[in-house]
Amino acid sequence: MGQTHDVATIKAATAQAEADASDAMEDIHASGEYRRNVARVYAGHALQAAANAFKSYDS
């Protein structure tokens, strides 16, 4: 919050999302590694969408 919406900031935030999911549970449907990766990817998509929405709102 309160940071710029650039690629480096988004990458740092997605890395944090992946780290926060470090104890992702494993089951017969997906490994913990897969779930951590999904958390990182989804966080990146959400942050990029929010940044894009802000840019179009700000213009």
C-alpha positions as CSV (number, residue, x, y, z in Angstrom):
1,M,0.0,0.0,0.0
2,G,1.3,3.4,-0.9
3,Q,3.9,2.1,-3.4
4,T,4.3,2.7,-7.1
5,H,2.6,0.4,-9.5
6,D,5.7,-0.8,-11.4
7,V,6.9,-4.2,-12.4
8,A,9.5,-4.4,-9.6
9,T,6.8,-3.7,-7.0
10,I,4.4,-6.2,-8.4
11,K,7.2,-8.9,-8.6
12,A,8.1,-8.2,-5.0
13,A,4.5,-8.5,-3.9
14,T,3.9,-11.7,-5.8
15,A,7.1,-13.2,-4.2
16,Q,5.7,-12.3,-0.8
17,A,2.4,-14.0,-1.7
18,E,4.3,-17.1,-2.6
19,A,6.3,-17.0,0.6
20,D,3.1,-16.5,2.6
21,A,1.7,-19.6,1.0
22,S,4.8,-21.6,2.1
23,D,2.7,-23.9,4.2
24,A,0.2,-24.6,1.4
25,M,-1.4,-27.9,2.0
26,E,-1.0,-30.8,-0.3
27,D,-3.6,-33.4,-1.2
28,I,-4.4,-35.7,-4.1
29,H,-5.4,-32.8,-6.3
30,A,-2.4,-30.6,-6.1
31,S,1.1,-30.4,-4.5
32,G,2.1,-27.6,-2.1
33,E,4.5,-26.4,-4.8
34,Y,1.8,-26.0,-7.3
35,R,-0.5,-24.2,-4.9
36,R,2.3,-21.8,-4.0
37,N,2.9,-21.1,-7.7
38,V,-0.8,-20.5,-8.2
39,A,-0.8,-18.0,-5.3
40,R,2.0,-16.1,-6.9
41,V,0.4,-16.1,-10.4
42,Y,-3.0,-15.0,-9.1
43,A,-1.5,-12.3,-6.9
44,G,0.4,-11.0,-10.0
45,H,-2.8,-11.0,-12.1
46,A,-4.8,-9.2,-9.4
47,L,-2.1,-6.6,-8.8
48,Q,-1.7,-5.9,-12.5
49,A,-5.4,-5.6,-13.0
50,A,-5.6,-3.2,-10.1
51,A,-2.7,-1.1,-11.4
52,N,-4.4,-1.0,-14.9
53,A,-7.7,0.0,-13.4
54,F,-6.0,2.7,-11.4
55,K,-4.2,4.0,-14.5
56,S,-7.4,4.2,-16.4
57,Y,-9.2,5.9,-13.5
58,D,-6.4,8.3,-13.0
59,S,-6.3,9.4,-16.6
